[in-house]
């Protein structure tokens, strides 16, 4: 019997999966509970380091539905060689991450982070802060998260600049910048939001030369992959006041070591890779999986988010 193995600690009614894939055995559970099924299944859904082990040891595997958007930790070369289809969870995280980005911009521009710090010390400090209205946000990555961020930013009447490799226009952005115009975007932006996936081309994309191009009043927000930012260069830029603020949901490494100077910087907000965390996550990712499963059962190919192994996204 063909088998579907889903990595999840959450309980889930198998009825809909059974309707879409009649006659298939459906196994759901933690790694420790379903390890044997994972190396026998034709379809595996989930994420984590175990995926590499499954790919290495499962000769029946035909399709992996990643429950994460980033797939840089997966054995892509081996999956390509074995003809295994990989789909990611792009789009699932758009709403919570975009809200986190807007929240970070608001928290900084309206002085909420500074006020929280003052409150801890029982200091009544009044200052003049900025507003998002009329500011420019440069969004590196014009996929689902970038587009949702741009949509929300438009509610504050911000100017939205997008960066994507192709330079292809998008209606939610006032302008899209291709690869060779990244510096132009950085120079114009009051906030730079990094949502880039990790590929050989994006490692260290935002380095010391890029920080020097940004406005001294700019805020830098990173929610994609930590390695797309040269973290030492970021620390130097903050110390030299080449930029004003950083909001980091991703770091190198993770967890960020206690000795990192980023912890002590007053102009830095650190969140522990939680911008995509939401109570609605599992519902959304399973909805995507069911749609893709239906396509796979009918045609042998999922409907959405098939990863290009050469592009790595």
Secondary structure, 3 states (H helix, E strand, C coil): CCEEEEECCCCCCCHHHHHHCCCCEEEEECHHHHHHHHCCCCEEEECCCHHHHHHHHCCCCCEEEECCCCCCCCCHHHHHHHCCEEECCCCCCHHHHHHHHHHHHHHHHCCHHHHHHHHHCCCCCCCCCCCCCCCEEEEECCCHHHHHHHHHHHHCCCEEEEECCCCCCCCCCCEEECHHHHHHHHHHCCEEEECCCCCCCCCCCECHHHHHHCCCCCEEEECCCHHHECHHHHHHHHHCCCCCEEEECCCCCCCCCCCCHHHHCCCEEECCCCCCCCCCHHHHHHHHHHHHHHHHHHHCCCCCCECCCCCCC
